[in-house]
């Protein structure tokens, strides 16, 4: 099966605006320390890539998407002019949630005939990926996946299919979700009625992030390892018992241990969000480079596993390029 080279990596979120910030919070979790508090995600650095005037009506979700995409391209050592054979796939659980709720509020307040057309147009889930394509002048295929917790794995499958078919040689793959007051309120409501001792991401506060992977069909371009396998299943992925597993999603501690004795949960380092699997994949790529030592040894394959509330299990294996 074709493996995908991770050529570049871009991260922004409530934990900080670079891979080092995410790794630092993950190391605190591994050491049993309290993670650094979440902050509002700053997109001020976008002015390094685009004129302020070009961002005048761009919402927060799309700003995070743009900043992370530009950071991934920069990390890969590329310029936007070199992206002529590139596609874009964006994974999101909720899409631009704030604008979606703003549009629904305008329907309730003013009726369908006077609802906000601006909020509606920007609430369409394809808009952020299309904005990246326009700003970077990327003419390849552009696609958005919104399947809650399975969005990330579906996006990686799409990227692999495009490259295997020869449609593109490179894919900018992003995973983005934002925090809103309404999501925070409803998450707290759910947490309040969960049985005592409940675990999983639902007990953590809402987070927000945008993570982009610059993927290439040629393994020689793998600066951050390779995506070795991508699986959808309802059973445990086939792997050696001692394989490190980065787990996100809904499961008890006992259920998580059924995947591997070396199971790690980083939800409290980045928060509760349906695209958490992409953050775990980014952490796995950083772990390959020794950014999570001594808890996790570098240069070994790591399986990122997500289980949703319907018992759908998705997994990504992030491995060194030399691993066969």
C-alpha positions as CSV (number, residue, x, y, z in Angstrom):
1,X,0.0,0.0,0.0
2,X,1.2,3.5,-0.8
3,X,2.8,5.4,2.0
4,X,2.5,9.2,2.3
5,X,5.6,11.3,3.0
6,X,5.1,14.1,5.6
7,X,7.0,16.9,4.0
8,X,5.9,19.8,6.2
9,X,3.9,20.4,9.4
10,X,1.9,23.5,10.5
11,X,0.1,23.9,13.8
12,X,-1.9,26.6,15.5
13,X,-4.3,26.2,18.5
14,X,-5.3,27.1,22.0
15,X,-2.1,25.4,23.2
16,X,0.2,27.7,21.1
17,X,1.1,28.4,17.5
18,X,3.8,25.9,16.7
19,X,4.7,22.2,17.0
20,X,7.0,22.9,19.9
21,X,4.1,24.3,22.0
22,X,2.1,21.2,21.4
23,X,5.0,19.0,22.3
24,X,5.7,20.9,25.5
25,X,2.1,20.4,26.6
26,X,2.3,16.7,25.7
27,X,5.5,16.3,27.8
28,X,3.8,17.9,30.8
29,X,1.0,15.3,30.4
30,X,3.5,12.5,30.2
31,X,5.3,13.8,33.3
32,X,2.0,13.9,35.3
33,X,2.0,17.7,35.4
34,X,-0.9,20.1,34.7
35,X,-0.9,21.2,31.1
36,X,-0.5,24.8,30.3
37,X,-3.9,26.6,30.3
38,X,-5.7,27.1,26.9
39,X,-5.6,30.5,25.4
40,X,-7.5,32.2,22.6
41,X,-5.8,31.2,19.4
42,X,-3.9,34.1,17.9
43,X,-3.8,34.4,14.1
44,X,-1.8,37.7,14.2
45,X,1.1,36.0,12.3
46,X,-1.1,35.8,9.2
47,X,0.1,39.3,8.4
48,X,3.5,37.7,7.5
49,X,1.8,35.9,4.6
50,X,-1.1,38.1,3.5
51,X,-1.9,41.8,3.5
52,X,-4.2,42.8,6.3
53,X,-6.7,44.2,3.8
54,X,-7.1,40.7,2.2
55,X,-8.2,39.3,5.6
56,X,-10.8,42.0,6.3
57,X,-13.9,39.7,6.2
58,X,-12.2,36.4,6.9
59,X,-13.6,34.6,10.0
60,X,-11.6,33.0,12.8
61,X,-12.0,29.4,11.6
62,X,-10.7,30.3,8.1
63,X,-7.8,32.4,9.6
64,X,-6.6,29.4,11.6
65,X,-6.9,27.3,8.5
66,X,-4.8,29.8,6.4
67,X,-2.1,30.3,9.1
68,X,-1.6,26.5,9.6
69,X,-1.5,25.9,5.8
70,X,1.1,28.6,5.2
71,X,3.1,27.3,8.2
72,X,3.1,23.7,6.7
73,X,4.2,25.0,3.3
74,X,6.9,27.1,4.9
75,X,8.1,24.1,7.0
76,X,8.4,22.0,3.9
77,X,10.7,24.7,2.4
78,X,8.2,25.5,-0.4
79,X,6.8,28.7,-1.7
80,X,3.2,28.9,-2.9
81,X,4.5,29.1,-6.5
82,X,5.8,25.5,-6.2
83,X,2.3,24.1,-5.4
84,X,1.2,23.7,-9.1
85,X,0.6,19.9,-8.7
86,X,-1.2,20.1,-5.3
87,X,-4.6,19.2,-3.9
88,X,-6.3,20.3,-0.7
89,X,-8.2,18.1,1.7
90,X,-9.7,19.6,4.8
91,X,-11.2,17.6,7.7
92,X,-13.5,19.2,10.2
93,X,-16.0,17.8,12.8
94,X,-18.2,20.9,13.1
95,X,-17.0,23.3,10.4
96,X,-17.1,27.0,11.0
97,X,-19.3,26.6,14.1
98,X,-19.6,30.2,15.1
99,X,-20.8,31.4,11.7
100,X,-23.2,28.5,11.5
101,X,-24.7,29.5,14.8
102,X,-24.7,33.2,13.8
103,X,-26.7,32.3,10.7
104,X,-29.2,30.2,12.6
105,X,-29.6,33.0,15.1
106,X,-30.4,35.4,12.2
107,X,-33.0,33.0,10.9
108,X,-34.6,32.8,14.3
109,X,-34.5,36.5,14.9
110,X,-35.4,37.9,11.5
111,X,-37.0,35.0,9.6
112,X,-35.7,33.2,6.5
113,X,-36.2,36.2,4.3
114,X,-34.0,38.5,6.3
115,X,-31.3,36.0,7.5
116,X,-27.7,37.1,7.1
117,X,-26.4,36.1,3.6
118,X,-22.8,36.8,4.7
119,X,-23.1,34.4,7.7
120,X,-24.7,31.8,5.4
121,X,-22.0,32.0,2.7
122,X,-19.2,31.8,5.2
123,X,-20.8,28.9,7.2
124,X,-20.5,26.6,4.2
125,X,-17.9,24.0,5.2
126,X,-16.0,24.1,1.9
127,X,-15.2,27.9,2.2
128,X,-12.0,27.6,4.3
129,X,-10.4,25.1,2.0
130,X,-11.5,27.1,-1.0
131,X,-10.0,30.2,0.6
132,X,-6.6,28.5,1.0
133,X,-6.8,27.5,-2.7
134,X,-7.5,31.0,-3.8
135,X,-4.9,32.7,-1.6
136,X,-2.2,30.2,-2.5
137,X,-3.4,30.0,-6.2
138,X,-3.7,26.2,-6.0
139,X,-5.7,24.8,-8.9
140,X,-5.8,21.1,-7.9
141,X,-8.8,19.3,-6.4
142,X,-10.2,20.8,-3.3
143,X,-12.3,18.8,-0.9
144,X,-13.8,19.0,2.6
145,X,-14.6,16.0,4.8
146,X,-17.0,16.5,7.7
147,X,-17.7,13.2,9.5
148,X,-17.2,14.1,13.1
149,X,-14.5,11.8,14.7
150,X,-13.8,9.9,11.5
151,X,-13.1,13.0,9.4
152,X,-9.3,12.8,9.8
153,X,-8.9,9.3,8.7
154,X,-11.3,9.9,5.8
155,X,-9.2,12.9,4.7
156,X,-6.0,10.8,4.7
157,X,-7.7,8.1,2.7
158,X,-8.8,10.8,0.2
159,X,-5.2,12.2,-0.1
160,X,-3.8,8.7,-0.6
161,X,-6.3,7.9,-3.3
162,X,-5.5,11.1,-5.2
163,X,-1.8,10.5,-5.2
164,X,-2.2,6.8,-6.0
165,X,-4.3,7.7,-9.0
166,X,-1.7,10.3,-10.1
167,X,-4.1,13.2,-9.9
168,X,-1.6,15.2,-7.8
169,X,1.9,14.5,-6.4
170,X,1.3,16.6,-3.2
171,X,-1.7,17.2,-0.9
172,X,-2.1,19.9,1.7
173,X,-4.2,18.0,4.3
174,X,-5.7,20.0,7.2
175,X,-7.8,19.3,10.2
176,X,-9.6,22.3,11.8
177,X,-12.2,22.9,14.6
178,X,-12.9,26.0,16.6
179,X,-14.1,26.7,20.1
180,X,-17.4,28.7,20.6
181,X,-19.3,29.6,23.7
182,X,-22.3,27.5,22.7
183,X,-20.1,24.4,22.2
184,X,-18.5,25.0,25.6
185,X,-21.9,25.4,27.2
186,X,-23.2,22.2,25.7
187,X,-20.0,20.3,26.5
188,X,-20.4,21.2,30.1
189,X,-24.0,20.1,30.1
190,X,-22.9,16.7,28.8
191,X,-20.0,16.5,31.3
192,X,-22.4,17.2,34.2
193,X,-24.6,14.3,33.4
194,X,-21.9,11.7,32.7
195,X,-21.6,8.9,35.3
196,X,-19.0,9.3,38.0
197,X,-15.6,8.0,36.9
198,X,-16.3,8.6,33.2
199,X,-13.3,9.1,31.0
200,X,-12.6,10.1,27.4
201,X,-12.4,13.5,25.7
202,X,-15.9,14.5,26.7
203,X,-14.7,15.4,30.3
204,X,-12.1,17.9,28.9
205,X,-12.8,21.5,28.0
206,X,-13.4,22.4,24.4
207,X,-10.2,23.1,22.5
208,X,-9.5,24.5,19.0
209,X,-6.8,24.0,16.5
210,X,-5.7,23.8,12.9
211,X,-3.1,21.3,11.9
212,X,-1.8,20.9,8.3
213,X,0.3,18.2,6.8
214,X,2.1,18.8,3.6
215,X,2.0,15.2,2.1
216,X,4.0,14.0,-0.9
217,X,3.9,10.8,-3.0
218,X,7.7,10.4,-2.9
219,X,8.9,8.9,0.4
220,X,12.3,10.6,-0.1
221,X,10.6,13.9,0.8
222,X,9.6,12.6,4.2
223,X,11.0,15.2,6.7
224,X,8.6,14.1,9.5
225,X,8.2,10.4,8.8
226,X,5.5,8.7,6.7
227,X,1.9,7.8,7.1
228,X,2.3,4.0,6.8
229,X,-1.3,2.7,7.2
230,X,-4.8,4.2,7.3
231,X,-7.6,1.9,8.6
232,X,-11.4,2.0,9.2
233,X,-12.6,-0.9,11.4
234,X,-14.7,-1.9,14.3
235,X,-11.9,-4.0,15.8
236,X,-8.4,-3.5,17.2
237,X,-5.8,-2.6,14.5
238,X,-3.3,-5.4,14.0
239,X,0.0,-4.4,15.6
240,X,2.6,-5.8,18.1
241,X,1.5,-5.6,21.7
242,X,4.1,-3.1,22.8
243,X,3.4,-0.6,20.0
244,X,2.9,2.9,21.3
245,X,-0.8,4.0,20.7
246,X,-1.9,7.6,20.9
247,X,-5.7,7.4,21.6
248,X,-8.4,10.0,21.2
249,X,-12.1,9.5,21.4
250,X,-14.6,7.8,23.6
251,X,-13.4,4.7,25.7
252,X,-12.8,3.7,29.2
253,X,-9.3,3.1,30.5
254,X,-9.9,-0.6,30.3
255,X,-11.0,-0.4,26.7
256,X,-8.0,1.7,25.8
257,X,-5.6,-0.8,27.2
258,X,-7.1,-3.5,24.9
259,X,-5.4,-1.6,22.0
260,X,-1.9,-1.7,23.6
261,X,-0.3,-1.6,27.0
262,X,1.6,1.5,25.8
263,X,-1.5,3.6,25.3
264,X,-1.2,7.4,25.7
265,X,-4.0,10.0,25.9
266,X,-3.2,13.6,25.2
267,X,-6.7,15.1,25.2
268,X,-6.0,17.4,28.1
269,X,-3.0,18.9,26.3
270,X,-5.2,20.2,23.4
271,X,-8.8,19.8,24.5
272,X,-12.0,18.2,23.4
273,X,-12.4,18.4,19.6
274,X,-13.5,15.9,17.0
275,X,-10.4,16.3,14.9
276,X,-8.1,15.3,17.8
277,X,-6.6,12.4,15.8
278,X,-4.8,14.9,13.6
279,X,-3.1,16.4,16.6
280,X,-2.1,12.9,17.8
281,X,-0.6,12.3,14.3
282,X,1.3,15.5,14.6
283,X,2.6,14.5,18.1
284,X,3.5,11.1,16.6
285,X,5.6,12.8,13.9
286,X,7.3,14.9,16.6
287,X,7.9,11.8,18.7
288,X,9.8,10.2,15.8
289,X,12.2,13.2,16.1
290,X,12.7,12.6,19.9
291,X,10.4,15.5,21.0
292,X,8.6,13.3,23.6
293,X,11.6,11.5,25.2
294,X,12.2,9.9,27.7
295,X,8.6,8.6,27.8
296,X,8.5,7.7,24.1
297,X,11.6,6.6,22.3
298,X,12.3,8.1,18.9
299,X,12.3,6.4,15.6
300,X,9.6,3.8,16.3
301,X,6.2,3.4,14.6
302,X,3.2,5.0,16.5
303,X,-0.4,4.1,15.9
304,X,-3.0,6.9,16.3
305,X,-6.4,5.4,17.2
306,X,-9.7,7.1,17.5
307,X,-13.0,5.5,18.6
308,X,-16.3,7.3,18.1
309,X,-19.5,6.9,20.0
310,X,-20.8,4.4,17.4
311,X,-17.8,2.2,18.0
312,X,-16.2,3.1,14.6
313,X,-12.4,2.7,15.0
314,X,-10.0,4.6,12.7
315,X,-6.2,4.4,12.9
316,X,-3.1,6.0,11.3
317,X,0.4,4.6,11.7
318,X,3.1,7.2,11.6
319,X,6.5,5.6,11.0
320,X,10.1,6.5,10.2
321,X,10.8,6.5,6.5
322,X,13.2,3.6,6.9
323,X,10.6,1.4,8.6
324,X,9.2,-1.4,6.4
